[in-house]
Amino acid sequence: MNGRDNTQSLLTRRKLTRAITDVVRVQMTEYLKTLTPLMRPQAILGEYVQGGQKEATRKADKAFKDLQALYEAIAPSKPFYLQRELNPPLDFPRVGLEITPLDYVHVAQVGSDSRKIKVRCPLTWVLTYTDFPPTRLQELLDNKGRDAAELQRFVLSYLVIHLLTTHEAGLTRVFEALHFPITTAKLPQFGELPITRIGIPVATTRPSDAIVIESAELTGMDAFEEVINVDDVERLGDSLKERLLDITRQQAPEAV
């Protein structure tokens, strides 16, 4: 395949990727708006959050102990260097949810030519509470005169949403049934802080470094957007449908 064919194929897949991304983003935003009440900090921490339910529960007690353990393990370390103390009730307003596209830096190399490229994963987003996006967290960390209290709220917001999405099995199953599974990852710039991600079970890929560099030269920007794996779209299935078919095959194989 010559360079022109490569470029044309990339443009076609990029157009498809953006069309699918637009549809997925709108659908995901609608679901998150509906599920927001189940994911507020008060839902898991109760009275340990200002405005939370005053009656203490074992669930809230355990969640706060888990939060303390995570915070004490992560907050004093690089890149945050925060104090270990965590004093409830935590100051969280009735926050909503927001999504931010997931980006990473890739060093593309062809021969002696290398470039740092900011790559976007268009079908994967970082899930955070409103006003706590990773871009703002990075700005805080880059600021030598940063506000320690604000940085602490950022770290806590990421830990709370991590607890919610890992402790509430029913909530996780809801997202999986909606085809928007939630996963946890770590990003080098944020140390051991768990980053909650949401997306769809369709992979996006980065082509060869030669094509990435060529694209950067054509656009004049050191940025690139991964493109969709069409085969994954064709493999998308319905988990409930598959479970019911399995039961049918076991109980009444003649009916299938």
Steps between C-alpha positions, in 0.01 A plus 500: 500500500651836398509817708196649330293189572616506863402864536161449334426198720592700809272788396209262439542326836545832679173630354325182614660521844381856554145418387482207745663705776235771468218248537666319792576824685140619483362165616755472780426853624128419520565185703739678737248777563242239603745304718658803670295470825638148549858620460518805722747475791210501748372175347791301639645718779178621665566734794872508423410753229346837579127477440506122504265273691553555873431145606822303510503173305749215477522561126602864550741409781675241285508730197662777702761262643580383148520862387738583785725207413516601135559864583778428751675277246479748211474859628846536663674356194614652173358706333259621771701525825191563711456453874363166615219646713147453373233667709130435436253620403649545155405812308332382181206691353229307316731435211403362162705285264707595200718323245833610353663334197797282592830625358854368527842595362669275244850545362470417130827403334592440137873463445669794671182707500303491825211712624296513817139457398196555720270209417129489577300182566168620358278227648646508851433778750614584852194502726512765774275719706411836349784755513763235580634412152854360463603809303428719803677254730809527279482879515493484880802271512693727264429805717774550760266720705217246490231490764552186710135491606381511140749232398375283785142535374613391156677192634201412717258543211693243296521260793128528580389429145748210493344357818151535359578325173698218664286440813152522349474183291144577396602837363783343303263244351263778392777668300603170346140429397488843336820411306699766687732297725701681765868426553780633718848599385796711607666781309873572542444869579263416787705236676295232678171688482232271354344650189145389422432452130184437304461399138354237274640152424632613165874553466671789326850461363800710406652425159873485429725781617564593137130573447474681834790730410364553149164598647668743741689661214184535291299658783786704645415372850676248721171324565334185376168323553481122505260339256232239562544127458200417279519128582419580865179674393390185318576290809290710738246282675224511758610335826143434617410345167804271518419394857141417411612305193743301717217411738278404208769275353538325836132466588339461159765437233236390254351852509817666372 
